[in-house]
Amino acid sequence: MSAGRRLLVLGVAVLLLAGIGTGFVLHAASRAAEDGTARAGDPAVTAGAVDLDRHGWIAVVSTAPGPYRGRVATVAADRPRGGRTASGLKCARFYAASGTGVCLQSAPGVVSQTDRAVITDAALRVRRTFPLAGTPSRARVSPSGRFAAWTVFVGGESYGAAFFSTRTSIVDTRTWRLLPSLEDFAITLHGQRYHAADDNFWGVTFARDDDTFYATLGTGGKTYLVKGSVAARTVTALGVENVECPSLSPDGTRIAFKRRVLAGASLWHEYVLDLRTLRETPLAERHSVDDQATWLDDRTVAYALPAPDGGSRTDLWSVPADGTGSPRLLAADASSPAPL
């Protein structure tokens, strides 16, 4: 190929790349403008103080377009579709218990995005921050507020991707000792010690004893429900497969979880597992739930679903935990519910 032809090809390639880059920029700008505009029928959101010790309220991340998008807000538990009070704290994921909050943040940068976990007090004042190894995915706080846990995607984009890697960490908010990865814990699977290069953990949920937790172990193309001990640094598979994103009930007897409906597909159905009998009950929600459900009380679980108009907006729904009834809209334009 002659020098002139090489220059021509190079010039065309540069123009194509420039056009693609401009398209991405314009699309992002259009999406940002759409996300920043409030719409008729959106929940009323006002700025104000948020108190994580305020019983009878639910903390959420507001997904409504406007200046409070992504902010931690509170709604009355008995009027969840009513107006909400938004704080100044912005999170991709959030959870709270006993006056301790964990906020997972993701901010785009020129070269790469900046991800961090923020531990807050009841007034959402920052107590400590920790850098994250990837994109925020799940967050939980133990019932006493002592432990906070988070899961990030280190590779891949979602749990539905063919290949993905997660990292799950736990921090003690009394001593600030960080356990960087559950992969460092001793694993027992099928009654034997186990370790594999593809071990992944996600979706921690804590019991009330400030030691026991449950999580998902993904390895060998399967997912398992595991029970762990923070003090002993161990996790043990409970013999229940195809379990993802467990959530322990307030009374500690049941776990809500999502089960993959079709192998290789990003479709999940929500179930409740009785830990005493290992009996599983499918819940009445028929849409695919790609979320870690939250127990509002011992009878009801809540979860986020994509809003009907698409985009990045989500709505919160709830359903009875015994498999009866039908789903009902809990709160529009919200995610990450945490009953206070």
C-alpha positions as CSV (number, residue, x, y, z in Angstrom):
1,M,0.0,0.0,0.0
2,S,1.4,3.4,-1.0
3,A,2.1,6.1,1.5
4,G,-0.7,8.3,0.1
5,R,-3.2,5.4,0.4
6,R,-2.1,4.8,4.0
7,L,-2.7,8.4,4.9
8,L,-6.1,8.3,3.3
9,V,-7.1,5.2,5.3
10,L,-5.8,6.8,8.5
11,G,-7.7,10.0,7.8
12,V,-11.0,8.1,7.2
13,A,-10.4,6.1,10.4
14,V,-9.8,9.2,12.4
15,L,-13.0,10.8,11.1
16,L,-15.0,7.6,11.9
17,L,-13.7,7.5,15.4
18,A,-14.4,11.2,15.9
19,G,-17.9,10.7,14.7
20,I,-18.5,7.8,17.0
21,G,-17.0,9.8,19.9
22,T,-19.3,12.7,19.1
23,G,-22.3,10.4,19.0
24,F,-21.5,9.0,22.4
25,V,-21.0,12.5,23.8
26,L,-24.3,13.7,22.4
27,H,-26.2,10.6,23.6
28,A,-24.7,11.1,27.1
29,A,-25.6,14.8,27.1
30,S,-29.2,14.0,26.0
31,R,-29.5,11.3,28.6
32,A,-28.2,13.7,31.3
33,A,-30.6,16.4,30.3
34,E,-33.5,13.9,30.4
35,D,-32.4,12.6,33.8
36,G,-32.1,16.1,35.2
37,T,-35.7,17.2,34.3
38,A,-38.6,16.6,36.6
39,R,-41.8,15.2,35.1
40,A,-45.4,15.5,35.8
41,G,-46.5,12.9,38.3
42,D,-43.1,12.4,39.9
43,P,-43.0,12.1,43.7
44,A,-42.6,15.5,45.5
45,V,-39.0,15.8,46.7
46,T,-37.8,18.5,49.0
47,A,-34.3,19.1,50.5
48,G,-34.0,18.5,54.3
49,A,-32.3,16.6,57.1
50,V,-32.4,12.8,57.0
51,D,-32.2,10.9,60.2
52,L,-31.4,7.2,60.1
53,D,-32.7,6.8,63.6
54,R,-36.2,7.9,62.7
55,H,-38.4,4.9,63.2
56,G,-41.4,4.3,61.0
57,W,-39.6,5.6,57.9
58,I,-37.9,4.0,54.9
59,A,-34.6,5.3,53.5
60,V,-34.3,5.1,49.7
61,V,-32.2,6.3,46.8
62,S,-34.4,8.7,44.8
63,T,-34.3,7.9,41.0
64,A,-36.7,10.7,40.1
65,P,-35.4,13.1,37.5
66,G,-34.4,16.5,38.9
67,P,-31.8,18.0,41.2
68,Y,-32.3,15.2,43.9
69,R,-31.7,12.3,41.6
70,G,-29.4,9.7,43.3
71,R,-29.8,11.3,46.7
72,V,-30.6,9.4,49.9
73,A,-34.1,10.3,50.9
74,T,-36.7,9.2,53.4
75,V,-40.4,8.4,53.0
76,A,-43.0,7.5,55.7
77,A,-43.4,3.8,55.9
78,D,-47.2,4.2,56.1
79,R,-47.2,6.6,53.1
80,P,-44.4,5.5,50.9
81,R,-45.9,7.1,47.8
82,G,-46.0,10.4,49.5
83,G,-43.5,13.2,49.5
84,R,-39.9,12.5,50.4
85,T,-37.1,14.4,52.0
86,A,-33.8,14.3,50.2
87,S,-30.4,14.6,51.8
88,G,-27.2,15.9,50.1
89,L,-25.6,12.4,50.0
90,K,-25.6,10.8,46.6
91,C,-25.2,7.1,46.2
92,A,-25.5,4.3,43.6
93,R,-26.4,1.9,46.4
94,F,-27.4,2.5,50.0
95,Y,-28.5,0.6,53.1
96,A,-28.8,1.5,56.8
97,A,-29.5,-0.1,60.2
98,S,-29.3,1.2,63.8
99,G,-28.0,4.6,62.8
100,T,-25.3,3.3,60.5
101,G,-25.4,3.9,56.7
102,V,-23.3,2.5,53.9
103,C,-23.3,4.5,50.6
104,L,-21.6,3.1,47.5
105,Q,-20.6,5.9,45.2
106,S,-19.4,5.9,41.6
107,A,-18.2,9.1,39.9
108,P,-17.1,9.1,36.2
109,G,-13.6,10.5,35.6
110,V,-11.6,11.6,32.6
111,V,-9.6,8.3,32.5
112,S,-11.7,6.0,34.8
113,Q,-14.5,6.2,37.3
114,T,-13.9,6.7,41.0
115,D,-15.7,4.2,43.2
116,R,-15.8,4.3,47.0
117,A,-17.8,3.1,50.0
118,V,-18.8,5.7,52.5
119,I,-19.8,4.8,56.1
120,T,-22.1,7.4,57.7
121,D,-23.7,8.1,61.1
122,A,-27.4,8.6,61.6
123,A,-27.3,12.2,60.3
124,L,-25.4,10.9,57.1
125,R,-22.2,12.5,58.3
126,V,-19.2,10.7,56.8
127,R,-17.4,8.5,59.3
128,R,-14.9,6.7,57.0
129,T,-14.4,6.0,53.3
130,F,-12.9,3.0,51.5
131,P,-11.9,2.8,47.9
132,L,-13.8,0.2,45.9
133,A,-12.1,-2.2,43.5
134,G,-15.0,-2.0,40.9
135,T,-18.5,-0.9,40.1
136,P,-21.0,-0.8,43.1
137,S,-23.5,-3.6,43.2
138,R,-24.8,-4.6,46.7
139,A,-24.7,-3.1,50.1
140,R,-25.9,-4.2,53.6
141,V,-25.5,-3.2,57.3
142,S,-25.9,-5.7,60.2
143,P,-29.0,-5.1,62.4
144,S,-26.8,-3.7,65.2
145,G,-25.0,-1.3,62.8
146,R,-21.7,-2.8,63.6
147,F,-20.8,-4.4,60.3
148,A,-21.2,-3.1,56.8
149,A,-20.7,-5.1,53.6
150,W,-20.6,-4.3,50.0
151,T,-20.1,-6.1,46.6
152,V,-18.6,-4.7,43.5
153,F,-18.1,-5.9,40.0
154,V,-14.4,-6.2,39.2
155,G,-15.0,-7.5,35.7
156,G,-18.1,-7.8,33.5
157,E,-21.2,-5.6,33.7
158,S,-23.9,-7.7,35.5
159,Y,-24.8,-11.0,37.0
160,G,-26.2,-11.9,33.6
161,A,-22.9,-11.6,31.8
162,A,-21.1,-14.7,30.6
163,F,-18.0,-13.8,32.6
164,F,-17.9,-11.6,35.6
165,S,-15.9,-11.2,38.8
166,T,-17.0,-9.8,42.1
167,R,-15.4,-8.7,45.3
168,T,-17.2,-8.6,48.6
169,S,-15.9,-6.8,51.6
170,I,-16.9,-6.5,55.3
171,V,-15.9,-3.7,57.6
172,D,-16.2,-3.5,61.4
173,T,-17.5,0.0,62.1
174,R,-16.2,-0.2,65.7
175,T,-12.6,-1.0,65.0
176,W,-12.5,-0.1,61.3
177,R,-10.9,-3.4,60.5
178,L,-11.6,-4.2,56.9
179,L,-11.9,-7.7,55.5
180,P,-11.1,-6.9,51.9
181,S,-12.5,-10.1,50.3
182,L,-14.6,-13.1,51.3
183,E,-12.5,-15.1,49.0
184,D,-9.9,-15.1,51.8
185,F,-12.3,-17.1,54.0
186,A,-12.1,-20.8,54.4
187,I,-14.8,-22.5,52.2
188,T,-16.6,-25.7,52.9
189,L,-18.6,-27.1,49.9
190,H,-20.3,-30.5,49.8
191,G,-18.8,-31.2,53.3
192,Q,-15.2,-30.7,52.2
193,R,-12.7,-27.8,52.1
194,Y,-12.9,-26.1,48.8
195,H,-11.0,-23.5,46.7
196,A,-11.1,-22.6,43.0
197,A,-9.8,-19.8,40.9
198,D,-13.4,-18.8,39.9
199,D,-14.7,-18.4,43.5
200,N,-17.0,-15.3,43.7
201,F,-19.1,-14.0,46.5
202,W,-21.9,-11.5,46.5
203,G,-25.1,-10.4,48.3
204,V,-24.2,-10.5,52.0
205,T,-27.0,-10.4,54.6
206,F,-26.4,-10.3,58.4
207,A,-28.0,-12.1,61.4
208,R,-28.5,-10.3,64.7
209,D,-25.6,-11.9,66.5
210,D,-22.9,-9.7,65.0
211,D,-21.2,-12.7,63.5
212,T,-23.4,-14.9,61.3
213,F,-24.0,-13.8,57.7
214,Y,-25.3,-15.4,54.5
215,A,-24.2,-14.8,51.0
216,T,-24.0,-16.3,47.5
217,L,-21.0,-18.3,46.4
218,G,-20.5,-18.6,42.6
219,T,-18.1,-21.3,41.4
220,G,-17.9,-24.0,38.7
221,G,-20.9,-22.5,36.9
222,K,-23.2,-22.8,39.9
223,T,-24.4,-20.6,42.7
224,Y,-24.8,-21.7,46.4
225,L,-26.3,-20.3,49.5
226,V,-23.5,-20.1,52.1
227,K,-23.6,-19.4,55.9
228,G,-20.6,-17.5,57.2
229,S,-18.9,-16.4,60.4
230,V,-17.1,-13.1,60.6
231,A,-15.1,-14.1,63.6
232,A,-14.0,-17.6,62.3
233,R,-13.5,-16.3,58.7
234,T,-15.4,-19.3,57.4
235,V,-18.3,-19.9,54.9
236,T,-20.2,-23.2,54.6
237,A,-22.5,-24.1,51.7
238,L,-26.0,-25.1,53.0
239,G,-26.8,-27.5,50.2
240,V,-29.2,-25.1,48.4
241,E,-28.1,-24.3,44.8
242,N,-29.2,-21.6,42.3
243,V,-29.4,-19.0,45.1
244,E,-28.4,-15.4,44.5
245,C,-28.6,-12.2,46.6
246,P,-30.0,-13.6,49.8
247,S,-31.8,-11.4,52.3
248,L,-32.5,-12.6,55.9
249,S,-35.9,-12.0,57.5
250,P,-36.0,-9.8,60.6
251,D,-36.9,-12.9,62.7
252,G,-33.9,-14.8,61.2
253,T,-35.9,-17.8,60.0
254,R,-36.2,-17.2,56.3
255,I,-34.2,-15.9,53.3
256,A,-35.6,-14.1,50.3
257,F,-33.4,-14.7,47.2
258,K,-33.5,-14.6,43.4
259,R,-33.2,-17.8,41.4
260,R,-32.1,-17.9,37.8
261,V,-35.1,-19.0,35.7
262,L,-33.2,-20.1,32.6
263,A,-29.5,-21.1,32.5
264,G,-27.4,-18.4,30.8
265,A,-30.3,-15.9,30.8
266,S,-30.6,-12.7,32.8
267,L,-34.0,-13.7,34.2
268,W,-34.7,-14.3,37.9
269,H,-37.7,-15.2,40.0
270,E,-38.0,-14.3,43.7
271,Y,-38.3,-17.0,46.3
272,V,-38.3,-17.4,50.1
273,L,-36.4,-20.2,51.8
274,D,-37.4,-21.5,55.2
275,L,-34.0,-22.1,56.9
276,R,-35.5,-24.8,59.3
277,T,-37.0,-27.0,56.6
278,L,-35.2,-25.7,53.5
279,R,-38.7,-25.5,51.9
280,E,-38.8,-22.9,49.1
281,T,-41.8,-20.7,48.3
282,P,-42.1,-18.8,45.0
283,L,-43.4,-15.3,45.4
284,A,-46.2,-13.7,43.4
285,E,-43.9,-11.3,41.4
286,R,-43.8,-12.5,37.8
287,H,-41.3,-10.0,36.5
288,S,-37.6,-10.7,36.6
289,V,-36.1,-9.3,39.8
290,D,-32.4,-8.4,39.5
291,D,-32.1,-7.0,43.0
292,Q,-31.3,-8.0,46.5
293,A,-34.7,-7.9,48.1
294,T,-35.3,-6.1,51.5
295,W,-37.7,-7.3,54.2
296,L,-40.0,-4.4,55.2
297,D,-41.2,-6.6,58.1
298,D,-41.5,-10.4,58.7
299,R,-44.4,-10.6,56.2
300,T,-43.3,-8.4,53.3
301,V,-40.3,-8.1,50.9
302,A,-39.5,-5.1,48.7
303,Y,-37.4,-4.8,45.6
304,A,-36.7,-2.5,42.6
305,L,-37.9,-3.0,39.1
306,P,-37.2,-0.9,36.0
307,A,-39.7,1.9,35.5
308,P,-42.2,1.3,32.6
309,D,-40.7,4.2,30.6
310,G,-37.3,2.6,30.6
311,G,-34.0,4.4,31.1
312,S,-32.2,4.3,34.4
313,R,-35.3,5.0,36.6
314,T,-36.6,2.2,38.9
315,D,-39.7,1.8,41.1
316,L,-40.0,-0.1,44.4
317,W,-42.5,-2.9,44.6
318,S,-43.5,-5.1,47.5
319,V,-45.1,-8.6,47.7
320,P,-46.2,-10.9,50.6
321,A,-43.4,-13.3,51.7
322,D,-45.6,-16.3,51.9
323,G,-46.3,-16.6,48.2
324,T,-49.9,-15.2,48.4
325,G,-51.3,-12.0,47.1
326,S,-49.9,-9.9,44.3
327,P,-47.2,-7.3,43.9
328,R,-48.1,-3.7,44.7
329,L,-46.2,-0.4,43.9
330,L,-44.5,0.7,47.0
331,A,-42.8,3.9,45.8
332,A,-42.1,5.3,42.3
333,D,-38.7,6.5,41.3
334,A,-36.7,4.8,44.1
335,S,-34.2,2.1,44.8
336,S,-32.2,0.6,47.7
337,P,-35.0,0.5,50.3
338,A,-33.9,0.3,54.0
339,P,-36.6,0.3,56.7
340,L,-35.5,2.4,59.6
